Amino acid sequence: MKRIILLIIIIAAALGFFLYKKNSVAVAGVSNNANFVSNEKFETTLQSNLNLIWNELEKQRNDINATNARLDAIGESINEINTKLAQ
């Protein structure tokens, strides 16, 4: 699970860096205003990527919580069976 999260973060960082470099090259030497727009676009893209990562992490957390609840129910069933068998 930690590997998946780390992989998502690395991919988002790489994508953000790639988009930043792509935008920087496209406006290099044009004007400070164009570079400012490029930086804003990069920040917007980065924020969007971070939001997507956060949403995915929330989904995974909810899935883990649901799995834990199912495992707890299974554990209780096993305990009941063991109690009946011990009688």
Short mmCIF file of the C-alpha atoms (twelve columns), coordinates in Angstrom:
data_MODEL
# 
_entry.id   MODEL 
# 
loop_
_atom_site.group_PDB 
_atom_site.id 
_atom_site.type_symbol 
_atom_site.label_atom_id 
_atom_site.label_alt_id 
_atom_site.label_comp_id 
_atom_site.label_asym_id 
_atom_site.label_seq_id 
_atom_site.Cartn_x 
_atom_site.Cartn_y 
_atom_site.Cartn_z 
_atom_site.pdbx_PDB_model_num 
ATOM 1  C CA . MET A 1  0.000   0.000   0.000   1 
ATOM 2  C CA . LYS A 2  2.823   2.390   0.885   1 
ATOM 3  C CA . ARG A 3  4.500   1.559   -2.415  1 
ATOM 4  C CA . ILE A 4  1.353   2.450   -4.350  1 
ATOM 5  C CA . ILE A 5  1.044   5.780   -2.565  1 
ATOM 6  C CA . LEU A 6  4.723   6.539   -3.119  1 
ATOM 7  C CA . LEU A 7  4.402   5.622   -6.794  1 
ATOM 8  C CA . ILE A 8  1.416   7.961   -7.214  1 
ATOM 9  C CA . ILE A 9  3.322   10.812  -5.572  1 
ATOM 10 C CA . ILE A 10 6.403   10.221  -7.735  1 
ATOM 11 C CA . ILE A 11 4.309   10.116  -10.918 1 
ATOM 12 C CA . ALA A 12 2.508   13.332  -9.971  1 
ATOM 13 C CA . ALA A 13 5.800   15.071  -9.183  1 
ATOM 14 C CA . ALA A 14 7.327   13.901  -12.463 1 
ATOM 15 C CA . LEU A 15 4.256   15.013  -14.398 1 
ATOM 16 C CA . GLY A 16 4.295   18.389  -12.692 1 
ATOM 17 C CA . PHE A 17 8.009   18.826  -13.379 1 
ATOM 18 C CA . PHE A 18 7.547   17.798  -17.020 1 
ATOM 19 C CA . LEU A 19 4.696   20.260  -17.502 1 
ATOM 20 C CA . TYR A 20 6.706   22.990  -15.787 1 
ATOM 21 C CA . LYS A 21 9.718   22.403  -18.058 1 
ATOM 22 C CA . LYS A 22 7.486   22.200  -21.143 1 
ATOM 23 C CA . ASN A 23 5.808   25.508  -20.281 1 
ATOM 24 C CA . SER A 24 9.095   27.195  -19.396 1 
ATOM 25 C CA . VAL A 25 10.640  26.281  -22.751 1 
ATOM 26 C CA . ALA A 26 7.547   27.451  -24.627 1 
ATOM 27 C CA . VAL A 27 7.710   30.964  -23.171 1 
ATOM 28 C CA . ALA A 28 11.478  31.327  -22.705 1 
ATOM 29 C CA . GLY A 29 12.567  34.841  -23.639 1 
ATOM 30 C CA . VAL A 30 9.059   36.016  -24.588 1 
ATOM 31 C CA . SER A 31 8.246   38.176  -21.568 1 
ATOM 32 C CA . ASN A 32 8.021   38.138  -17.816 1 
ATOM 33 C CA . ASN A 33 4.237   38.245  -18.106 1 
ATOM 34 C CA . ALA A 34 4.175   35.087  -20.220 1 
ATOM 35 C CA . ASN A 35 6.492   33.367  -17.753 1 
ATOM 36 C CA . PHE A 36 4.190   34.405  -14.901 1 
ATOM 37 C CA . VAL A 37 1.220   32.888  -16.755 1 
ATOM 38 C CA . SER A 38 3.295   29.744  -17.294 1 
ATOM 39 C CA . ASN A 39 4.089   29.536  -13.576 1 
ATOM 40 C CA . GLU A 40 0.416   30.004  -12.702 1 
ATOM 41 C CA . LYS A 41 -0.522  27.244  -15.142 1 
ATOM 42 C CA . PHE A 42 2.113   24.995  -13.565 1 
ATOM 43 C CA . GLU A 43 0.808   25.737  -10.071 1 
ATOM 44 C CA . THR A 44 -2.771  25.070  -11.198 1 
ATOM 45 C CA . THR A 45 -1.715  21.787  -12.812 1 
ATOM 46 C CA . LEU A 46 0.271   20.798  -9.745  1 
ATOM 47 C CA . GLN A 47 -2.647  21.635  -7.456  1 
ATOM 48 C CA . SER A 48 -4.957  19.616  -9.681  1 
ATOM 49 C CA . ASN A 49 -2.576  16.650  -9.533  1 
ATOM 50 C CA . LEU A 50 -2.326  16.928  -5.757  1 
ATOM 51 C CA . ASN A 51 -6.122  17.019  -5.497  1 
ATOM 52 C CA . LEU A 52 -6.352  13.871  -7.618  1 
ATOM 53 C CA . ILE A 53 -3.770  12.156  -5.406  1 
ATOM 54 C CA . TRP A 54 -5.616  13.241  -2.268  1 
ATOM 55 C CA . ASN A 55 -8.923  11.923  -3.633  1 
ATOM 56 C CA . GLU A 56 -7.297  8.597   -4.518  1 
ATOM 57 C CA . LEU A 57 -5.781  8.343   -1.038  1 
ATOM 58 C CA . GLU A 58 -9.207  9.044   0.496   1 
ATOM 59 C CA . LYS A 59 -10.727 6.247   -1.615  1 
ATOM 60 C CA . GLN A 60 -7.978  3.854   -0.544  1 
ATOM 61 C CA . ARG A 61 -8.435  4.842   3.108   1 
ATOM 62 C CA . ASN A 62 -12.170 4.182   2.846   1 
ATOM 63 C CA . ASP A 63 -11.490 0.811   1.197   1 
ATOM 64 C CA . ILE A 64 -9.050  -0.093  3.979   1 
ATOM 65 C CA . ASN A 65 -11.564 0.897   6.646   1 
ATOM 66 C CA . ALA A 66 -14.256 -1.224  4.972   1 
ATOM 67 C CA . THR A 67 -11.859 -4.172  4.746   1 
ATOM 68 C CA . ASN A 68 -10.951 -3.770  8.421   1 
ATOM 69 C CA . ALA A 69 -14.641 -3.812  9.352   1 
ATOM 70 C CA . ARG A 70 -15.157 -7.024  7.357   1 
ATOM 71 C CA . LEU A 71 -12.106 -8.608  8.997   1 
ATOM 72 C CA . ASP A 72 -13.430 -7.639  12.433  1 
ATOM 73 C CA . ALA A 73 -16.748 -9.309  11.628  1 
ATOM 74 C CA . ILE A 74 -14.948 -12.445 10.455  1 
ATOM 75 C CA . GLY A 75 -12.856 -12.441 13.639  1 
ATOM 76 C CA . GLU A 76 -15.992 -12.226 15.769  1 
ATOM 77 C CA . SER A 77 -17.541 -15.139 13.855  1 
ATOM 78 C CA . ILE A 78 -14.407 -17.219 14.400  1 
ATOM 79 C CA . ASN A 79 -14.480 -16.397 18.117  1 
ATOM 80 C CA . GLU A 80 -18.123 -17.490 18.331  1 
ATOM 81 C CA . ILE A 81 -17.333 -20.763 16.546  1 
ATOM 82 C CA . ASN A 82 -14.360 -21.396 18.848  1 
ATOM 83 C CA . THR A 83 -16.533 -20.724 21.888  1 
ATOM 84 C CA . LYS A 84 -19.173 -23.203 20.671  1 
ATOM 85 C CA . LEU A 85 -16.528 -25.814 19.894  1 
ATOM 86 C CA . ALA A 86 -14.997 -25.425 23.351  1 
ATOM 87 C CA . GLN A 87 -18.311 -26.198 25.074  1 
# 
